[in-house]
Amino acid sequence: MKYYIGLDNGGTATKAALFDSRGNEIGSVGVATAAITPKPGFIERDMEEMWDANCRVVKGVLEKTGVSPDDVAGIGIAGHGKGLYLWGKDDRPLRNGIISTDNRAYMYPEKWAKDGTEEKVFALSCQHIMACQPVSLLAWLRDNEPENYANIKYVFECKDYVRFRLTGEAKAEITDYSGANLMNLHTGAYDDDLLALFGLQAIRDALPPLCRATDICGYVTAEAAAKCGLKEGTPVVGGMFDINACALAAGVTDPSAICMIAGTWSINEYIRKAPVLDGKVQMNSLFCLPDYYLVEESSATSAGNFEWFIRELLPELKEICKNDGRSIYDIVDEWVENIPPRTFVPVFLPFMMSSNVHPNAKGTFVGLSMNHTREHLARSIFEGITFCHRYHFEKLMATRQEPPKVIRLAGGAARAKVWAQMFADVMKIPVETVRANETGALGCAIAAAVAAGEYATLDEAIRNMTVIEEAIMPDPEAGAVYDEKYHLYCRIIESLDGVWDEMQALIEKE
Protein backbone atom coordinates (compact mmCIF):
# COMPACT_ATOMS: atom_id res chain seq x y z
CA MET A 1 0.00 0.00 0.00
CA LYS A 2 1.27 3.46 -0.93
CA TYR A 3 0.75 6.42 1.38
CA TYR A 4 1.09 10.17 0.94
CA ILE A 5 1.81 12.84 3.54
CA GLY A 6 0.43 16.35 3.40
CA LEU A 7 2.07 19.02 5.55
CA ASP A 8 0.01 22.12 6.31
CA ASN A 9 1.71 25.19 7.79
CA GLY A 10 -1.03 27.60 8.80
CA GLY A 11 -0.99 30.79 10.81
CA THR A 12 -2.11 29.06 14.02
CA ALA A 13 -1.04 25.41 13.63
CA THR A 14 1.38 23.06 11.88
CA LYS A 15 -0.16 19.73 10.87
CA ALA A 16 0.84 16.54 9.11
CA ALA A 17 -1.75 14.09 7.81
CA LEU A 18 -1.20 10.73 6.17
CA PHE A 19 -3.53 9.47 3.43
CA ASP A 20 -3.83 6.30 1.40
CA SER A 21 -4.33 6.33 -2.36
CA ARG A 22 -8.13 6.56 -1.93
CA GLY A 23 -7.88 9.73 0.15
CA ASN A 24 -8.67 8.04 3.45
CA GLU A 25 -7.13 10.02 6.29
CA ILE A 26 -5.17 7.42 8.24
CA GLY A 27 -4.03 9.83 10.93
CA SER A 28 -2.91 13.37 11.67
CA VAL A 29 -0.77 15.19 14.20
CA GLY A 30 -0.62 18.93 14.85
CA VAL A 31 1.11 21.47 17.06
CA ALA A 32 0.27 25.10 17.72
CA THR A 33 2.20 27.75 15.81
CA ALA A 34 4.58 29.51 18.17
CA ALA A 35 4.03 33.17 17.33
CA ILE A 36 6.35 35.98 18.44
CA THR A 37 4.84 39.46 18.83
CA PRO A 38 7.69 41.94 19.52
CA LYS A 39 5.49 44.99 18.88
CA PRO A 40 1.81 45.69 18.17
CA GLY A 41 1.09 44.61 14.61
CA PHE A 42 4.29 42.53 14.38
CA ILE A 43 3.73 38.75 14.19
CA GLU A 44 6.78 36.57 13.61
CA ARG A 45 7.97 33.00 13.88
CA ASP A 46 11.37 31.52 14.73
CA MET A 47 12.34 29.72 11.52
CA GLU A 48 14.35 27.00 13.29
CA GLU A 49 11.45 26.31 15.64
CA MET A 50 9.20 26.18 12.58
CA TRP A 51 11.42 23.56 10.95
CA ASP A 52 11.52 21.56 14.19
CA ALA A 53 7.70 21.68 14.40
CA ASN A 54 7.36 20.30 10.86
CA CYS A 55 9.75 17.47 11.68
CA ARG A 56 7.87 16.68 14.90
CA VAL A 57 4.49 16.37 13.22
CA VAL A 58 5.84 14.23 10.35
CA LYS A 59 7.57 11.89 12.78
CA GLY A 60 4.49 11.97 14.98
CA VAL A 61 2.07 10.92 12.24
CA LEU A 62 4.33 8.03 11.21
CA GLU A 63 4.52 6.83 14.80
CA LYS A 64 0.80 7.33 15.41
CA THR A 65 -0.28 5.38 12.32
CA GLY A 66 2.48 2.76 12.39
CA VAL A 67 3.09 3.27 8.67
CA SER A 68 6.62 2.49 7.58
CA PRO A 69 8.60 5.33 5.97
CA ASP A 70 9.33 2.86 3.15
CA ASP A 71 5.63 2.99 2.21
CA VAL A 72 5.45 6.79 1.91
CA ALA A 73 5.53 7.44 -1.84
CA GLY A 74 5.62 11.22 -1.61
CA ILE A 75 5.09 14.31 0.48
CA GLY A 76 3.58 17.67 -0.40
CA ILE A 77 3.55 20.87 1.62
CA ALA A 78 0.95 23.63 1.92
CA GLY A 79 1.50 26.87 3.75
CA HIS A 80 -0.12 30.19 4.44
CA GLY A 81 0.44 32.61 1.60
CA LYS A 82 2.03 36.03 1.88
CA GLY A 83 4.32 36.70 4.83
CA LEU A 84 8.10 36.43 4.41
CA TYR A 85 10.72 33.79 5.19
CA LEU A 86 14.30 34.76 4.36
CA TRP A 87 17.39 32.58 4.03
CA GLY A 88 20.68 34.39 4.56
CA LYS A 89 23.93 34.36 2.64
CA ASP A 90 25.51 32.59 5.63
CA ASP A 91 23.14 29.66 4.92
CA ARG A 92 21.05 30.22 8.01
CA PRO A 93 17.65 31.81 8.56
CA LEU A 94 18.28 35.54 8.15
CA ARG A 95 15.81 36.64 10.83
CA ASN A 96 12.48 35.50 12.22
CA GLY A 97 9.90 34.63 9.60
CA ILE A 98 6.97 37.01 9.27
CA ILE A 99 3.48 35.49 9.38
CA SER A 100 0.69 36.59 7.04
CA THR A 101 -1.25 38.32 9.84
CA ASP A 102 1.58 40.84 10.33
CA ASN A 103 0.59 44.47 9.70
CA ARG A 104 3.89 46.36 10.18
CA ALA A 105 4.05 47.43 6.53
CA TYR A 106 0.54 48.89 6.32
CA MET A 107 1.85 52.28 5.19
CA TYR A 108 3.42 50.95 1.97
CA PRO A 109 0.20 49.91 0.16
CA GLU A 110 -1.31 53.24 1.25
CA LYS A 111 1.64 55.17 -0.19
CA TRP A 112 1.70 53.13 -3.41
CA ALA A 113 -2.05 53.67 -3.90
CA LYS A 114 -1.65 57.44 -3.55
CA ASP A 115 1.36 57.85 -5.84
CA GLY A 116 -0.02 55.72 -8.68
CA THR A 117 2.30 52.74 -8.17
CA GLU A 118 -0.54 50.34 -7.39
CA GLU A 119 -2.29 51.03 -10.70
CA LYS A 120 0.89 50.25 -12.61
CA VAL A 121 1.48 47.14 -10.49
CA PHE A 122 -2.05 45.85 -11.09
CA ALA A 123 -1.54 46.03 -14.85
CA LEU A 124 1.27 43.46 -14.48
CA SER A 125 0.38 41.31 -11.46
CA CYS A 126 -3.45 41.63 -11.58
CA GLN A 127 -3.38 42.21 -7.81
CA HIS A 128 -3.96 45.00 -5.38
CA ILE A 129 -1.14 45.37 -2.85
CA MET A 130 -1.47 44.05 0.70
CA ALA A 131 0.59 44.95 3.75
CA CYS A 132 1.36 41.30 4.43
CA GLN A 133 2.64 40.50 0.94
CA PRO A 134 6.39 39.92 0.52
CA VAL A 135 6.74 43.11 -1.55
CA SER A 136 5.47 45.32 1.27
CA LEU A 137 7.50 43.46 3.88
CA LEU A 138 10.64 43.57 1.75
CA ALA A 139 10.21 47.33 1.30
CA TRP A 140 9.84 47.64 5.07
CA LEU A 141 12.98 45.53 5.56
CA ARG A 142 14.90 47.64 3.03
CA ASP A 143 14.01 50.81 4.95
CA ASN A 144 14.25 49.49 8.51
CA GLU A 145 16.75 46.59 8.47
CA PRO A 146 19.16 47.44 5.63
CA GLU A 147 21.84 45.03 6.86
CA ASN A 148 19.41 42.11 6.71
CA TYR A 149 18.11 43.27 3.33
CA ALA A 150 21.64 43.22 1.93
CA ASN A 151 22.22 39.66 3.13
CA ILE A 152 19.21 37.90 1.56
CA LYS A 153 20.13 34.72 -0.31
CA TYR A 154 16.61 33.37 -0.90
CA VAL A 155 13.15 34.92 -0.62
CA PHE A 156 10.82 32.12 0.48
CA GLU A 157 7.15 31.76 1.06
CA CYS A 158 6.15 29.65 4.05
CA LYS A 159 5.90 26.18 2.50
CA ASP A 160 8.79 26.77 0.09
CA TYR A 161 11.08 27.33 3.07
CA VAL A 162 9.98 24.02 4.63
CA ARG A 163 10.51 22.20 1.32
CA PHE A 164 13.99 23.76 1.10
CA ARG A 165 14.84 22.35 4.53
CA LEU A 166 13.58 18.91 3.51
CA THR A 167 15.44 18.77 0.19
CA GLY A 168 18.18 21.38 0.14
CA GLU A 169 16.73 22.61 -3.19
CA ALA A 170 15.52 26.22 -3.42
CA LYS A 171 12.36 26.42 -5.55
CA ALA A 172 9.43 28.84 -5.80
CA GLU A 173 6.07 27.17 -6.46
CA ILE A 174 3.83 29.31 -8.65
CA THR A 175 0.54 29.32 -6.71
CA ASP A 176 2.31 31.08 -3.83
CA TYR A 177 4.62 33.39 -5.73
CA SER A 178 1.90 34.43 -8.20
CA GLY A 179 -0.12 35.56 -5.17
CA ALA A 180 2.75 37.54 -3.69
CA ASN A 181 2.89 40.39 -6.23
CA LEU A 182 6.24 39.02 -7.40
CA MET A 183 5.09 37.64 -10.77
CA ASN A 184 3.60 39.00 -13.98
CA LEU A 185 0.35 37.04 -14.33
CA HIS A 186 0.24 37.60 -18.08
CA THR A 187 3.62 35.93 -18.65
CA GLY A 188 3.69 33.57 -15.65
CA ALA A 189 7.20 34.73 -14.81
CA TYR A 190 9.09 37.14 -12.60
CA ASP A 191 9.11 40.67 -14.00
CA ASP A 192 11.94 43.19 -13.60
CA ASP A 193 9.56 46.09 -14.27
CA LEU A 194 7.33 44.92 -11.44
CA LEU A 195 10.24 44.74 -9.01
CA ALA A 196 11.36 48.20 -10.11
CA LEU A 197 7.95 49.66 -9.26
CA PHE A 198 8.42 48.45 -5.70
CA GLY A 199 12.08 49.50 -5.58
CA LEU A 200 13.12 45.89 -4.99
CA GLN A 201 15.53 45.30 -7.89
CA ALA A 202 18.26 44.25 -5.45
CA ILE A 203 16.48 41.01 -4.51
CA ARG A 204 15.94 39.74 -8.08
CA ASP A 205 18.65 37.06 -7.81
CA ALA A 206 17.20 35.93 -4.46
CA LEU A 207 13.95 34.75 -6.10
CA PRO A 208 14.24 30.95 -6.53
CA PRO A 209 13.45 29.18 -9.82
CA LEU A 210 9.72 28.67 -10.39
CA CYS A 211 8.06 25.24 -10.21
CA ARG A 212 4.56 23.74 -10.25
CA ALA A 213 2.49 22.00 -7.59
CA THR A 214 2.98 18.47 -8.93
CA ASP A 215 6.66 18.84 -9.91
CA ILE A 216 9.09 16.71 -7.94
CA CYS A 217 11.26 19.49 -6.52
CA GLY A 218 13.77 17.37 -4.67
CA TYR A 219 14.17 14.42 -2.36
CA VAL A 220 14.40 14.16 1.41
CA THR A 221 18.04 14.52 2.40
CA ALA A 222 19.83 12.25 4.86
CA GLU A 223 19.97 15.07 7.40
CA ALA A 224 16.25 15.81 7.09
CA ALA A 225 15.38 12.09 7.15
CA ALA A 226 17.19 11.65 10.47
CA LYS A 227 15.21 14.54 11.93
CA CYS A 228 11.68 13.89 10.60
CA GLY A 229 11.58 10.09 10.29
CA LEU A 230 11.02 9.91 6.54
CA LYS A 231 13.15 7.73 4.32
CA GLU A 232 16.08 9.44 2.61
CA GLY A 233 15.18 9.97 -1.05
CA THR A 234 11.41 10.31 -0.51
CA PRO A 235 10.07 12.56 -3.33
CA VAL A 236 8.92 16.03 -2.30
CA VAL A 237 6.53 17.84 -4.66
CA GLY A 238 6.12 21.57 -5.17
CA GLY A 239 3.00 21.68 -3.03
CA MET A 240 0.87 24.79 -3.01
CA PHE A 241 -0.52 27.87 -1.35
CA ASP A 242 -2.89 26.45 1.31
CA ILE A 243 -5.96 28.06 -0.25
CA ASN A 244 -5.23 26.17 -3.48
CA ALA A 245 -4.74 22.95 -1.50
CA CYS A 246 -8.11 23.33 0.24
CA ALA A 247 -9.90 24.15 -3.01
CA LEU A 248 -8.31 21.14 -4.69
CA ALA A 249 -9.27 18.81 -1.84
CA ALA A 250 -12.81 20.25 -1.95
CA GLY A 251 -13.14 19.25 -5.59
CA VAL A 252 -13.19 22.79 -6.97
CA THR A 253 -12.33 22.03 -10.60
CA ASP A 254 -14.60 24.51 -12.41
CA PRO A 255 -16.24 27.91 -11.75
CA SER A 256 -19.55 26.46 -10.47
CA ALA A 257 -18.32 26.18 -6.87
CA ILE A 258 -17.07 28.85 -4.49
CA CYS A 259 -14.51 27.74 -1.92
CA MET A 260 -14.61 29.37 1.51
CA ILE A 261 -11.97 28.65 4.13
CA ALA A 262 -12.61 29.75 7.70
CA GLY A 263 -9.13 29.49 9.17
CA THR A 264 -6.77 32.17 10.37
CA TRP A 265 -7.80 33.97 7.19
CA SER A 266 -11.21 34.50 5.66
CA ILE A 267 -10.63 32.97 2.23
CA ASN A 268 -13.28 33.32 -0.47
CA GLU A 269 -12.36 32.16 -3.96
CA TYR A 270 -13.35 30.59 -7.25
CA ILE A 271 -11.52 29.61 -10.43
CA ARG A 272 -11.96 30.85 -13.98
CA LYS A 273 -10.14 30.78 -17.30
CA ALA A 274 -9.21 34.49 -17.24
CA PRO A 275 -8.28 36.90 -14.45
CA VAL A 276 -10.66 39.65 -13.34
CA LEU A 277 -9.02 42.81 -14.66
CA ASP A 278 -11.44 45.57 -13.65
CA GLY A 279 -10.02 45.89 -10.13
CA LYS A 280 -13.22 44.71 -8.42
CA VAL A 281 -11.47 41.90 -6.55
CA GLN A 282 -8.42 41.97 -4.39
CA MET A 283 -6.38 39.32 -6.11
CA ASN A 284 -5.91 37.02 -9.06
CA SER A 285 -3.24 34.32 -8.98
CA LEU A 286 -2.33 31.15 -10.85
CA PHE A 287 -4.28 28.08 -9.73
CA CYS A 288 -2.73 24.64 -9.39
CA LEU A 289 -4.91 23.27 -12.21
CA PRO A 290 -3.41 24.23 -15.59
CA ASP A 291 -5.14 27.05 -17.49
CA TYR A 292 -7.08 28.32 -14.47
CA TYR A 293 -6.73 31.50 -12.45
CA LEU A 294 -7.76 31.75 -8.80
CA VAL A 295 -9.93 34.80 -8.06
CA GLU A 296 -9.65 35.66 -4.40
CA GLU A 297 -11.11 37.94 -1.76
CA SER A 298 -9.47 37.46 1.63
CA SER A 299 -8.34 38.96 4.93
CA ALA A 300 -7.00 37.72 8.27
CA THR A 301 -10.44 38.01 9.86
CA SER A 302 -11.84 34.51 10.27
CA ALA A 303 -11.64 31.65 12.78
CA GLY A 304 -8.40 32.97 14.28
CA ASN A 305 -10.69 35.37 16.17
CA PHE A 306 -12.53 32.36 17.61
CA GLU A 307 -9.22 30.86 18.76
CA TRP A 308 -8.54 34.11 20.61
CA PHE A 309 -11.93 33.79 22.32
CA ILE A 310 -11.19 30.21 23.41
CA ARG A 311 -7.71 31.07 24.63
CA GLU A 312 -8.38 34.36 26.42
CA LEU A 313 -12.01 34.19 27.60
CA LEU A 314 -12.51 30.47 28.24
CA PRO A 315 -9.22 29.31 29.81
CA GLU A 316 -10.79 27.50 32.76
CA LEU A 317 -13.35 25.74 30.53
CA LYS A 318 -10.55 24.68 28.21
CA GLU A 319 -8.69 23.15 31.15
CA ILE A 320 -11.82 21.38 32.43
CA CYS A 321 -12.46 19.91 28.98
CA LYS A 322 -8.86 18.75 28.73
CA ASN A 323 -9.11 16.95 32.08
CA ASP A 324 -12.50 15.42 31.25
CA GLY A 325 -11.55 14.33 27.72
CA ARG A 326 -14.18 16.57 26.12
CA SER A 327 -13.92 19.00 23.22
CA ILE A 328 -14.33 22.65 24.10
CA TYR A 329 -15.37 23.25 20.50
CA ASP A 330 -18.34 20.89 20.87
CA ILE A 331 -19.44 22.76 23.99
CA VAL A 332 -19.23 26.17 22.31
CA ASP A 333 -21.10 24.80 19.28
CA GLU A 334 -23.92 23.81 21.64
CA TRP A 335 -23.94 27.29 23.17
CA VAL A 336 -24.38 28.86 19.74
CA GLU A 337 -27.01 26.35 18.65
CA ASN A 338 -29.07 27.04 21.79
CA ILE A 339 -29.35 30.77 20.99
CA PRO A 340 -31.83 31.40 18.13
CA PRO A 341 -30.70 33.57 15.19
CA ARG A 342 -33.37 36.17 16.06
CA THR A 343 -31.72 36.84 19.46
CA PHE A 344 -29.78 40.10 19.50
CA VAL A 345 -26.16 39.47 20.37
CA PRO A 346 -23.39 42.08 20.28
CA VAL A 347 -22.09 42.85 16.81
CA PHE A 348 -18.54 41.51 16.57
CA LEU A 349 -16.00 42.99 14.17
CA PRO A 350 -13.48 40.17 13.61
CA PHE A 351 -10.44 42.40 13.30
CA MET A 352 -8.29 40.98 16.12
CA MET A 353 -5.39 40.41 13.73
CA SER A 354 -6.19 42.41 10.63
CA SER A 355 -9.06 44.02 8.77
CA ASN A 356 -10.70 44.08 5.35
CA VAL A 357 -12.17 47.59 5.72
CA HIS A 358 -9.42 49.85 7.10
CA PRO A 359 -5.72 49.02 7.60
CA ASN A 360 -5.83 50.04 11.27
CA ALA A 361 -9.29 48.71 12.25
CA LYS A 362 -9.39 46.68 15.47
CA GLY A 363 -11.66 43.95 16.81
CA THR A 364 -14.61 44.99 18.93
CA PHE A 365 -17.99 43.99 20.36
CA VAL A 366 -20.71 46.62 19.85
CA GLY A 367 -23.96 46.44 21.81
CA LEU A 368 -22.89 44.65 24.99
CA SER A 369 -25.34 44.74 27.89
CA MET A 370 -25.62 43.15 31.33
CA ASN A 371 -27.78 40.29 30.08
CA HIS A 372 -25.12 39.06 27.68
CA THR A 373 -23.06 36.01 28.65
CA ARG A 374 -20.07 34.26 27.17
CA GLU A 375 -22.58 32.09 25.30
CA HIS A 376 -23.93 35.22 23.58
CA LEU A 377 -20.39 36.36 22.78
CA ALA A 378 -19.70 32.99 21.17
CA ARG A 379 -22.64 33.50 18.81
CA SER A 380 -21.45 37.07 18.23
CA ILE A 381 -18.09 35.75 17.05
CA PHE A 382 -19.64 33.09 14.79
CA GLU A 383 -21.92 35.72 13.23
CA GLY A 384 -19.25 38.41 12.87
CA ILE A 385 -16.83 36.05 11.14
CA THR A 386 -19.56 34.78 8.81
CA PHE A 387 -20.60 38.35 7.95
CA CYS A 388 -16.98 39.16 7.14
CA HIS A 389 -16.96 36.22 4.69
CA ARG A 390 -20.17 37.64 3.16
CA TYR A 391 -18.46 41.02 2.73
CA HIS A 392 -15.85 39.30 0.54
CA PHE A 393 -18.46 37.02 -1.08
CA GLU A 394 -20.44 39.99 -2.38
CA LYS A 395 -17.33 41.35 -4.10
CA LEU A 396 -16.78 37.99 -5.78
CA MET A 397 -20.41 37.89 -6.93
CA ALA A 398 -19.96 41.25 -8.67
CA THR A 399 -17.47 39.56 -11.03
CA ARG A 400 -19.75 36.68 -12.11
CA GLN A 401 -22.56 36.37 -14.62
CA GLU A 402 -24.17 33.46 -12.75
CA PRO A 403 -24.28 32.63 -9.03
CA PRO A 404 -22.40 29.56 -7.85
CA LYS A 405 -24.25 26.28 -7.39
CA VAL A 406 -22.57 25.51 -4.09
CA ILE A 407 -20.09 26.72 -1.48
CA ARG A 408 -17.41 24.22 -0.51
CA LEU A 409 -16.50 25.08 3.08
CA ALA A 410 -13.21 24.20 4.81
CA GLY A 411 -11.50 25.23 8.02
CA GLY A 412 -12.91 25.49 11.53
CA ALA A 413 -16.45 26.39 10.48
CA ALA A 414 -16.72 23.24 8.36
CA ARG A 415 -16.33 21.08 11.46
CA ALA A 416 -19.27 22.70 13.28
CA LYS A 417 -22.70 21.92 11.82
CA VAL A 418 -24.29 25.00 13.42
CA TRP A 419 -21.63 27.21 11.86
CA ALA A 420 -21.83 25.57 8.45
CA GLN A 421 -25.62 26.12 8.56
CA MET A 422 -24.98 29.79 9.38
CA PHE A 423 -22.77 30.08 6.28
CA ALA A 424 -25.56 28.59 4.14
CA ASP A 425 -28.17 30.93 5.65
CA VAL A 426 -26.04 34.09 5.42
CA MET A 427 -24.82 33.43 1.87
CA LYS A 428 -28.16 31.86 0.73
CA ILE A 429 -26.23 29.12 -1.08
CA PRO A 430 -26.03 25.37 -0.28
CA VAL A 431 -22.89 24.46 1.66
CA GLU A 432 -20.90 21.25 1.27
CA THR A 433 -17.94 20.02 3.28
CA VAL A 434 -15.20 17.45 2.67
CA ARG A 435 -15.00 14.23 4.66
CA ALA A 436 -11.29 14.67 5.43
CA ASN A 437 -10.50 16.71 8.54
CA GLU A 438 -7.30 18.18 7.11
CA THR A 439 -8.30 19.52 3.72
CA GLY A 440 -5.09 21.47 3.11
CA ALA A 441 -3.00 18.38 3.76
CA LEU A 442 -5.28 16.31 1.52
CA GLY A 443 -4.76 18.75 -1.35
CA CYS A 444 -1.00 18.26 -1.07
CA ALA A 445 -1.37 14.48 -0.81
CA ILE A 446 -3.39 14.61 -4.05
CA ALA A 447 -0.53 16.48 -5.75
CA ALA A 448 1.98 13.96 -4.39
CA ALA A 449 -0.12 11.05 -5.70
CA VAL A 450 -0.06 12.56 -9.19
CA ALA A 451 3.70 13.15 -9.04
CA ALA A 452 4.25 9.55 -7.92
CA GLY A 453 2.28 8.22 -10.89
CA GLU A 454 -0.66 6.94 -8.83
CA TYR A 455 -2.96 9.06 -11.00
CA ALA A 456 -2.35 10.66 -14.38
CA THR A 457 -3.92 14.04 -13.63
CA LEU A 458 -5.12 16.13 -10.71
CA ASP A 459 -8.72 15.70 -11.92
CA GLU A 460 -8.37 11.92 -11.78
CA ALA A 461 -6.76 12.08 -8.33
CA ILE A 462 -9.57 14.30 -7.02
CA ARG A 463 -12.22 11.89 -8.29
CA ASN A 464 -10.55 9.07 -6.38
CA MET A 465 -9.38 10.85 -3.23
CA THR A 466 -12.07 13.45 -2.38
CA VAL A 467 -15.41 12.63 -0.73
CA ILE A 468 -18.02 15.43 -0.49
CA GLU A 469 -20.58 15.26 2.32
CA GLU A 470 -24.31 15.88 1.90
CA ALA A 471 -25.22 19.51 1.20
CA ILE A 472 -26.53 21.82 3.96
CA MET A 473 -29.42 23.80 2.53
CA PRO A 474 -30.07 27.47 3.43
CA ASP A 475 -33.02 28.36 5.68
CA PRO A 476 -34.84 31.38 4.12
CA GLU A 477 -36.35 32.47 7.45
CA ALA A 478 -32.96 32.54 9.18
CA GLY A 479 -31.48 34.20 6.11
CA ALA A 480 -33.90 37.12 6.43
CA VAL A 481 -32.85 37.61 10.07
CA TYR A 482 -29.19 37.54 9.13
CA ASP A 483 -29.83 40.13 6.40
CA GLU A 484 -30.95 42.58 9.10
CA LYS A 485 -27.96 41.78 11.26
CA TYR A 486 -25.55 42.06 8.34
CA HIS A 487 -26.95 45.50 7.49
CA LEU A 488 -26.21 46.61 11.06
CA TYR A 489 -22.74 45.06 10.86
CA CYS A 490 -21.97 47.16 7.76
CA ARG A 491 -23.43 50.33 9.31
CA ILE A 492 -21.20 49.93 12.37
CA ILE A 493 -18.13 49.49 10.18
CA GLU A 494 -19.01 52.69 8.32
CA SER A 495 -19.58 54.65 11.54
CA LEU A 496 -16.21 53.66 13.02
CA ASP A 497 -14.16 54.40 9.93
CA GLY A 498 -12.97 57.77 11.23
CA VAL A 499 -11.54 56.55 14.56
CA TRP A 500 -9.02 53.89 13.55
CA ASP A 501 -6.12 56.17 12.56
CA GLU A 502 -6.46 58.08 15.83
CA MET A 503 -6.41 54.81 17.73
CA GLN A 504 -3.34 53.64 15.81
CA ALA A 505 -1.52 56.86 16.67
CA LEU A 506 -2.06 56.15 20.37
CA ILE A 507 -0.84 52.57 19.95
CA GLU A 508 2.34 53.73 18.25
CA LYS A 509 3.10 56.03 21.20
CA GLU A 510 3.40 53.04 23.56
Summary of the structure (lengths in Angstrom):
residues: 510
radius of gyration: 21.7
end to end distance: 58.1
largest distance: 61.9
contacts: 1898
relative contact order: 0.13
helix: 43%
strand: 21%
